[in-house]
Amino acid sequence: MDWQNLMRRLAPLRTRWDLAVLANLAGSDAPVRPADLIKAINEQSAEGQISWKVLEARLHRLQASGYVARREVPHVARETRYWLLPRGHRLMTALGVLETWYDEQEPGTGGDVPSG
């Protein structure tokens, strides 16, 4: 495994709120307004609140990395919507596999104990 390449590719996801943003976009059937996104993330978070400034920075970085797309809503003053691009959907699918693997490795599940 080329771990350096993997770390470079995962760089946009290394801040505190990246997965929260992606998970909430992945859980939506339609493009999401930032106001709805911040509300959902802050309702879910037990470890603090994401600010508007941080959310905007995360969305712009995830957009620049090709995980999310942004669209201005015509005829509505300053309203934007965000959604996952195919790359973002594939990433969330891969992370779901990793989450399942971690869940299977929890103590008491038999995932770590050698047989015999």
N, C-alpha and C positions, 0 to 999 in steps of 0.2 A: 504494500500500500504506500502510495506517495503521500505521506502525512502532511508535508509542507503544502502541497497543492490543495489538499482537502481543507487545511486551516485557512488558506487564502480564499477558497471558495465560500467558506462559512463565515468569513469576516463580517459581512453585513448582518449576521445574526448573533453577534456576540454581545450586544448590549441588553440591558435588563428587559426592555419592552418589546423587542422584535418578535418573539414568539407569540406574545399576547396579541399584537397587531395581526400577524399572519393567521393565527388560530381564529380570531374573530372574523376576519375576512373570509376564511375558508368555510366558516359556519353559516355564511349568508348566501341566499339564493340570488340576491340582486346587489348591484353596487351600493356601497355604504357611505353615508354622510359622515364626515369627521365627528360631528356632534354625537351621533349615535355610537360611533366607535369608541370615543373617549368615555361615554357613559357606561357602555358594556364592560370595558376593561376595568374601569374604576369600581364597578359593582362586583367584579370577580376578584379583585386584588385584595389580599389580606396583608400585603406588605407595602402600603403606601399608595399614592395616587399619581397617575401620569398627568403631566401638565400639557396645556395646549402647545407650548413651544417644543416640548420633547416629542409629542405625537407628530407634529408637523415635520420635525427633523427626521424621525424614524420613517415616516411615509415617504419623504423625499429620497432618503437613502435606499429604501426598499424599491422604490420606483427606478432609481438610477441603476440598481443591480438587476433589474428585469424580473422582479418577483411580483410587483403590483403595477396597476395602471391607474391613471387619474384622468378624469374628464370634468370639464366645466359644464354645468347645466345651463343650457341657453335660456334666456329670458328670466333667470333668477339671479339676483344680485349676489355675487361672490359665493355661489354654492358649488361645491365640488363633490364628486363621488369617487370612491376607490373600489377596486376589485382585484382578485388574484388573477394573474396571467397563468398560462399553462405551466410555466416553470415553477411558479409558486404552488400550484396544485400538486405537481410532482414532488416538490420538496416536502409538503405537508404529508403526502402519502408515505414517503420514506421515513419521515420523523414518526409517523404513526407505527410503522414497523419497529423502529427503535424503541418506542414507548412500550410496545407489547413485549419486546425482548426484555426490557428492564423489569416490567411487571412479573414476568416469568422467573426472573432471577431473585426476587424478593426472598428473604429468609423464610423458611417453612414451606416453600413451594417445591422443594426438591431439586431446584435448578442448579444448585452449587454442590450438592453432595455427591461424591463419587460412589458408584455402586460397588458392592463386593466387599 
